[in-house]
Each structure stands twice: as C-alpha cells, then as structure tokens.
Amino acid sequence: MKKRTEKSMLEAGLYLSHMNYYATGERVRSCLAIGGSKEHAERLIKERLPNYFHALMVTGPAEVNAGQDILEMVGWLPPKVRDALAEMPPGAAEYYSEFHYNLA
C-alpha cells in the first residue's frame, strides 16, 4: 500500500479555514477546520465560535500553491490526520481542532 504524504492531502481538493486570536499579554486561541468546500470549512468554525471571531477567519484551498498562512496551518495537522484527509472521497472530509496557549 502506498504511504500517503502531506502533498497528497494538498491535492485532495480540500479547503482550510482558520482563525487566530491573540489576547494582549494573555493567551492565543487558534481554530482550524478542513472541509470539502469553502462553505463547509467556514461553517465548521462559525458553528463553534461567537460572531465577533468570524471577522478574523481566513479561508483558502489547501493546495500546493496555497498562501503561506494556509500551508503553515496545514503543518499544524498531525501526520495521521493529513493521511486520513488525503484518503477521504471528494467532499467528504471534515476536521476541526482548537488550540489554546496561555502566555501568562
């Protein structure tokens, strides 16, 4: 069986939506969602966050030629998650994670 790589996930036609919120001197909250369409990825975040965070959301295709911010967030995904996303049928992918860092 062929081993999947990050590049194969980036060729799966997925969209990544993320939101990074930095509270001055206190904490960082990062949310990351993957969906089979732009609307799907955005909905995954919007369902979980208050409206005032929606303006901070960035969405784009998770592809080889994506912007640096999207590729950096793809790098936060565990390798097994990237492998699983690469194997899912088109439009079926769904993933959400949230990170909290306390800087105090």
Contacts in CASP RR format, 6 or more apart in sequence:
PFRMAT RR
TARGET T0000
AUTHOR 0000-0000-0000
METHOD contacts of the structure
MODEL  1
MKKRTEKSMLEAGLYLSHMNYYATGERVRSCLAIGGSKEHAERLIKERLP
NYFHALMVTGPAEVNAGQDILEMVGWLPPKVRDALAEMPPGAAEYYSEFH
YNLA
4 82 0 8 1.000
4 83 0 8 1.000
4 86 0 8 1.000
4 87 0 8 1.000
5 86 0 8 1.000
6 74 0 8 1.000
6 75 0 8 1.000
6 79 0 8 1.000
6 82 0 8 1.000
7 64 0 8 1.000
8 86 0 8 1.000
9 62 0 8 1.000
9 74 0 8 1.000
9 77 0 8 1.000
9 82 0 8 1.000
9 83 0 8 1.000
9 85 0 8 1.000
9 86 0 8 1.000
10 62 0 8 1.000
10 63 0 8 1.000
10 64 0 8 1.000
10 66 0 8 1.000
10 74 0 8 1.000
11 63 0 8 1.000
11 64 0 8 1.000
11 86 0 8 1.000
12 62 0 8 1.000
12 85 0 8 1.000
12 86 0 8 1.000
12 88 0 8 1.000
12 90 0 8 1.000
12 93 0 8 1.000
13 36 0 8 1.000
13 61 0 8 1.000
13 62 0 8 1.000
13 63 0 8 1.000
13 90 0 8 1.000
14 34 0 8 1.000
14 35 0 8 1.000
14 36 0 8 1.000
14 41 0 8 1.000
14 61 0 8 1.000
14 62 0 8 1.000
14 85 0 8 1.000
14 93 0 8 1.000
15 34 0 8 1.000
15 35 0 8 1.000
15 36 0 8 1.000
15 37 0 8 1.000
15 38 0 8 1.000
15 40 0 8 1.000
15 41 0 8 1.000
15 59 0 8 1.000
15 60 0 8 1.000
15 61 0 8 1.000
15 62 0 8 1.000
16 32 0 8 1.000
16 33 0 8 1.000
16 34 0 8 1.000
16 35 0 8 1.000
16 41 0 8 1.000
16 59 0 8 1.000
16 60 0 8 1.000
16 61 0 8 1.000
16 62 0 8 1.000
16 66 0 8 1.000
16 70 0 8 1.000
16 73 0 8 1.000
16 74 0 8 1.000
17 32 0 8 1.000
17 33 0 8 1.000
17 34 0 8 1.000
17 35 0 8 1.000
17 38 0 8 1.000
17 41 0 8 1.000
17 42 0 8 1.000
17 44 0 8 1.000
17 45 0 8 1.000
17 57 0 8 1.000
17 58 0 8 1.000
17 59 0 8 1.000
17 60 0 8 1.000
18 30 0 8 1.000
18 31 0 8 1.000
18 32 0 8 1.000
18 33 0 8 1.000
18 45 0 8 1.000
18 57 0 8 1.000
18 58 0 8 1.000
18 59 0 8 1.000
18 69 0 8 1.000
18 70 0 8 1.000
18 73 0 8 1.000
19 29 0 8 1.000
19 30 0 8 1.000
19 31 0 8 1.000
19 45 0 8 1.000
19 49 0 8 1.000
19 53 0 8 1.000
19 54 0 8 1.000
19 56 0 8 1.000
19 57 0 8 1.000
19 58 0 8 1.000
20 28 0 8 1.000
20 29 0 8 1.000
20 30 0 8 1.000
20 56 0 8 1.000
21 28 0 8 1.000
21 29 0 8 1.000
21 30 0 8 1.000
21 53 0 8 1.000
21 56 0 8 1.000
22 28 0 8 1.000
23 29 0 8 1.000
25 103 0 8 1.000
25 104 0 8 1.000
26 102 0 8 1.000
26 103 0 8 1.000
26 104 0 8 1.000
27 100 0 8 1.000
27 101 0 8 1.000
27 102 0 8 1.000
27 103 0 8 1.000
27 104 0 8 1.000
28 99 0 8 1.000
28 100 0 8 1.000
28 101 0 8 1.000
28 103 0 8 1.000
29 98 0 8 1.000
29 99 0 8 1.000
29 100 0 8 1.000
29 101 0 8 1.000
30 76 0 8 1.000
30 98 0 8 1.000
30 99 0 8 1.000
30 101 0 8 1.000
31 45 0 8 1.000
31 48 0 8 1.000
31 49 0 8 1.000
31 53 0 8 1.000
31 96 0 8 1.000
31 97 0 8 1.000
31 98 0 8 1.000
31 99 0 8 1.000
32 73 0 8 1.000
32 76 0 8 1.000
32 77 0 8 1.000
32 95 0 8 1.000
32 96 0 8 1.000
32 97 0 8 1.000
32 98 0 8 1.000
32 99 0 8 1.000
33 41 0 8 1.000
33 42 0 8 1.000
33 44 0 8 1.000
33 45 0 8 1.000
33 95 0 8 1.000
33 96 0 8 1.000
34 41 0 8 1.000
34 44 0 8 1.000
34 62 0 8 1.000
34 77 0 8 1.000
34 85 0 8 1.000
34 93 0 8 1.000
34 94 0 8 1.000
34 95 0 8 1.000
34 96 0 8 1.000
35 41 0 8 1.000
35 44 0 8 1.000
35 91 0 8 1.000
35 93 0 8 1.000
35 94 0 8 1.000
35 95 0 8 1.000
36 90 0 8 1.000
36 91 0 8 1.000
36 92 0 8 1.000
36 93 0 8 1.000
36 94 0 8 1.000
37 91 0 8 1.000
38 59 0 8 1.000
38 60 0 8 1.000
38 61 0 8 1.000
40 91 0 8 1.000
40 94 0 8 1.000
41 59 0 8 1.000
41 60 0 8 1.000
42 57 0 8 1.000
42 59 0 8 1.000
44 94 0 8 1.000
44 95 0 8 1.000
44 96 0 8 1.000
45 54 0 8 1.000
45 57 0 8 1.000
45 96 0 8 1.000
46 54 0 8 1.000
46 57 0 8 1.000
48 96 0 8 1.000
48 98 0 8 1.000
58 69 0 8 1.000
58 70 0 8 1.000
60 66 0 8 1.000
60 70 0 8 1.000
61 70 0 8 1.000
62 70 0 8 1.000
62 74 0 8 1.000
66 74 0 8 1.000
74 82 0 8 1.000
76 97 0 8 1.000
76 99 0 8 1.000
77 85 0 8 1.000
77 95 0 8 1.000
77 97 0 8 1.000
81 95 0 8 1.000
85 93 0 8 1.000
85 95 0 8 1.000
END
